[in-house]
Structures are given as C-alpha cells and as structure tokens.
Amino acid sequence: MQGTDAIQLRPLLACAMVLWLAGCQLLPESPVATSAGRTTSELAVAGKCQAEIPDFTDQACLLSDWAAFGLASQRGDRAWRDAMLVRLEGRASERRLARAVALAWGTEGQWDQASELYKADLAAAPAELQPLLRYWLNELEGRRAMASRLESVRGELAGSERHRAALKEENADLAEKLEALTAIEQSINLRHQND
C-alpha cells in the first residue's frame, strides 16, 4: 500500500515543482531593498526630489517636495520663516500655498493668513497634493480653535478675577460702614448710660 501511494504522489509533486519554478520566472523583478527598507528606485527619486521651494511642475517629486517643505516649516525658526516668506512672494497658487505652509507654523497672528491662503488656493493644487494640503489646513484649523478656546477661558478667568476684586472692594466698603455704624451705636449707648 505504501508503494502505490508514493507512486500516485510523484506526478503531483512533479507538477507542484514545475509550477513553483515557473511561477518564480513569471514574477516581476523587484528593486533591491536597502538596509533602511527603502528600495533603490525610491532612493533615486528621493535623491532628485526635495527642492527647497516646492512647486507643481515635477509630478514625480510633488508629494516628497511638499512634505519636506512642510517639515522644514515646522522645524524652522522665525528667521528661517521670515527669509522664506520673502522668497515666496508672488501671486501663483503654488507660491501662495507654500506661504500658507510656512505661515501655519508661525505666530498665532499668522495662522489666520495661512488659513485664508489655504482656502483660496487649495483647489488650484494638483489632485494628488490636495489631500495633504487639506490635512494641513484641518490641523491648522484645529490649532486655531484650541487657541480661541484658550483665549475665551483666559477672558472668563480675567472677568472672574475682576468680579472677585469688585466683590472684595464691596466687602471692604461694607465692613467700613459696619464699623462706623457700630461706633455710632456705641456712642449712643454710652450717652444713654450717662443720662
């Protein structure tokens, strides 16, 4: 019984081996992966990408350039941002959106301007870039909302401090009047005792 089972399995094993070997030949060649996990073709694209000022012209580098510029804006200090804003002057949508990215990481006062630029020019960006820009706009709007809530809470605290100070002053006035009334009452009582 063992001999017949082995004979019947041989053709199946042979077919499986042929399919396996043929399957390896049909697979497309994949780029060689580097130690960092990135392929050589990704590194080639990354090497030519990441322009200092992003634009809409190079489709292969579009997302890479804009993401790198977003990170540079987030990490940049005020001097970097001021210098970059001068370089980003212009009315082209790509310049205005790049200004929005830089302004979004500036002062709270610059956030409003960044939001206006994003909203005005987002539709002019290439379709594959719009989700990233929309994400950055939503993140900016979240920060603006938190800053507004913080300002509101500060205003309420300041109002409550003023109210507390007014109550303290009113309490001091009432205590002073009570002392005066007590002194008058003692004076009247002393007169009645002397009479």
KOLVEX-676470 format. One line per field, with one value per residue (C-alpha): x, y, z; residue number from 1; residue in one letter. Coordinates in Angstrom, 1 decimal, padded with zeros to 4 digits. Layout:
% KOLVEX-676470
xx: c(X/...)
yy: c(Y/...)
zz: c(Z/...)
k: c(NUM/...)
r: c(A/...)
***
This chain:
% KOLVEX-676470
xx: c(000.0/002.8/004.4/001.2/000.6/004.2/003.7/000.5/002.0/005.0/003.1/001.5/004.9/006.4/003.5/003.9/007.6/007.1/004.5/006.7/009.7/007.6/006.0/009.3/010.1/006.8/007.3/008.4/011.9/011.7/014.1/016.8/015.9/018.3/019.1/016.7/013.9/013.6/014.1/016.9/014.2/012.7/016.1/016.8/013.5/014.2/017.7/016.4/013.4/013.0/013.5/014.0/010.8/008.1/006.1/003.6/005.8/007.6/004.9/007.4/008.5/005.3/004.4/008.0/008.9/005.8/006.2/009.8/008.9/006.1/008.7/011.2/008.4/007.5/011.2/012.2/012.7/011.4/014.5/014.0/010.3/010.9/013.5/011.3/008.3/010.3/011.4/007.8/006.4/004.1/000.6/000.9/-001.1/001.9/003.7/000.6/000.2/003.9/003.4/000.4/002.5/005.3/002.8/000.9/003.9/004.4/002.8/-000.9/-001.4/-000.1/-002.4/-005.4/-003.5/-002.3/-005.9/-007.1/-004.4/-005.1/-008.8/-008.3/-005.8/-006.3/-008.5/-005.7/-003.3/-002.8/-005.3/-002.7/-001.4/-004.8/-005.3/-002.0/-002.8/-006.4/-004.9/-002.6/-005.5/-007.6/-004.7/-004.2/-008.0/-007.7/-004.9/-006.8/-009.9/-007.8/-006.2/-009.6/-010.9/-007.8/-008.4/-012.0/-011.1/-008.5/-011.1/-013.5/-010.8/-009.9/-013.6/-014.0/-010.9/-012.4/-015.6/-013.8/-011.8/-015.1/-016.7/-013.6/-013.8/-017.6/-016.9/-014.3/-016.7/-019.5/-017.0/-016.0/-019.7/-020.4/-017.6/-018.9/-022.4/-021.0/-019.1/-022.3/-024.3/-021.7/-021.7/-025.5/-025.4/-022.7/-024.9/-027.9/-025.8/-024.5/-028.0)
yy: c(000.0/002.4/001.9/002.7/005.9/007.1/006.4/008.4/011.3/011.6/013.2/015.7/016.6/017.0/019.3/021.4/021.7/022.8/025.3/026.7/027.1/028.6/030.9/032.4/033.2/035.0/037.3/040.8/041.9/044.0/046.7/045.8/046.9/048.8/048.4/051.2/049.3/051.7/050.4/051.7/053.3/055.1/056.4/057.6/059.5/060.9/061.9/064.1/065.4/067.7/071.1/073.9/075.6/073.2/073.7/071.9/071.1/067.8/065.2/062.5/064.7/066.5/064.9/064.4/068.1/069.4/067.0/068.0/071.7/071.1/069.5/072.3/074.9/073.1/072.9/076.4/079.3/082.8/083.9/080.9/081.7/085.4/084.7/082.0/084.3/086.9/084.2/083.0/086.4/086.1/085.5/082.0/079.4/077.3/080.2/081.2/077.6/077.4/080.7/079.1/076.1/078.5/080.8/077.9/077.3/080.9/083.0/082.8/086.0/084.4/081.4/083.4/084.5/080.9/079.6/082.2/081.2/077.5/078.0/080.4/078.2/074.6/073.8/075.1/072.4/069.1/066.5/064.2/067.1/068.3/065.6/066.6/070.3/069.7/067.7/070.6/073.0/070.9/070.6/074.4/075.0/072.6/074.7/077.9/076.5/075.5/078.9/080.5/078.4/079.1/082.9/082.5/080.7/083.4/086.0/084.3/084.0/087.7/088.5/086.4/088.0/091.4/090.3/088.9/092.1/094.1/091.9/092.2/096.0/096.0/093.8/096.2/099.1/097.3/096.3/100.0/101.1/098.4/099.7/103.2/102.1/100.1/103.2/105.3/102.7/102.5/106.3/106.4/103.6/105.5/108.6/106.6/105.1/108.5/110.0)
zz: c(000.0/000.7/-002.7/-004.6/-002.5/-003.3/-007.0/-007.1/-005.3/-007.7/-010.5/-008.1/-006.6/-010.1/-011.2/-008.0/-008.6/-012.2/-011.2/-008.4/-010.7/-013.5/-011.0/-010.0/-013.6/-014.0/-011.1/-012.0/-010.9/-007.8/-007.0/-004.5/-001.0/001.1/004.8/005.7/004.0/001.0/-002.5/-004.8/-007.1/-004.1/-003.2/-006.7/-006.7/-003.2/-004.2/-007.0/-005.1/-002.1/-003.7/-001.3/-002.5/-003.7/-006.9/-009.0/-012.0/-011.1/-010.7/-009.5/-006.7/-005.9/-002.6/-001.5/-002.1/-000.3/002.6/003.1/002.9/005.5/007.9/007.2/008.0/011.2/012.4/011.1/013.4/012.9/010.9/008.5/008.2/007.5/004.9/003.2/003.2/001.2/-001.3/-001.6/-002.7/-005.8/-006.9/-008.3/-006.4/-005.7/-004.1/-002.1/-000.8/000.1/002.0/003.8/004.8/006.2/007.9/009.5/011.8/012.6/015.2/016.1/014.2/011.0/011.4/010.1/007.0/006.4/006.7/004.1/001.7/002.0/001.5/-001.5/-003.4/-002.4/-005.4/-007.7/-006.4/-008.3/-007.2/-005.7/-003.5/-002.3/000.5/002.1/001.9/003.2/006.1/006.9/006.7/009.1/011.5/011.4/012.0/015.0/016.5/015.8/017.5/020.6/020.7/020.5/023.4/025.4/024.9/025.9/029.1/029.8/029.3/031.6/034.2/033.9/034.1/037.2/038.7/038.1/039.6/042.7/043.1/042.9/045.5/047.7/047.4/048.1/051.1/052.4/052.0/053.9/056.7/056.9/057.1/059.7/061.8/061.5/062.5/065.4/066.6/066.3/068.2/071.0/071.2/071.6/074.2/076.2/076.2/077.4/080.2/081.3/081.4)
k: c(1/2/3/4/5/6/7/8/9/10/11/12/13/14/15/16/17/18/19/20/21/22/23/24/25/26/27/28/29/30/31/32/33/34/35/36/37/38/39/40/41/42/43/44/45/46/47/48/49/50/51/52/53/54/55/56/57/58/59/60/61/62/63/64/65/66/67/68/69/70/71/72/73/74/75/76/77/78/79/80/81/82/83/84/85/86/87/88/89/90/91/92/93/94/95/96/97/98/99/100/101/102/103/104/105/106/107/108/109/110/111/112/113/114/115/116/117/118/119/120/121/122/123/124/125/126/127/128/129/130/131/132/133/134/135/136/137/138/139/140/141/142/143/144/145/146/147/148/149/150/151/152/153/154/155/156/157/158/159/160/161/162/163/164/165/166/167/168/169/170/171/172/173/174/175/176/177/178/179/180/181/182/183/184/185/186/187/188/189/190/191/192/193/194/195)
r: c(M/Q/G/T/D/A/I/Q/L/R/P/L/L/A/C/A/M/V/L/W/L/A/G/C/Q/L/L/P/E/S/P/V/A/T/S/A/G/R/T/T/S/E/L/A/V/A/G/K/C/Q/A/E/I/P/D/F/T/D/Q/A/C/L/L/S/D/W/A/A/F/G/L/A/S/Q/R/G/D/R/A/W/R/D/A/M/L/V/R/L/E/G/R/A/S/E/R/R/L/A/R/A/V/A/L/A/W/G/T/E/G/Q/W/D/Q/A/S/E/L/Y/K/A/D/L/A/A/A/P/A/E/L/Q/P/L/L/R/Y/W/L/N/E/L/E/G/R/R/A/M/A/S/R/L/E/S/V/R/G/E/L/A/G/S/E/R/H/R/A/A/L/K/E/E/N/A/D/L/A/E/K/L/E/A/L/T/A/I/E/Q/S/I/N/L/R/H/Q/N/D)
***
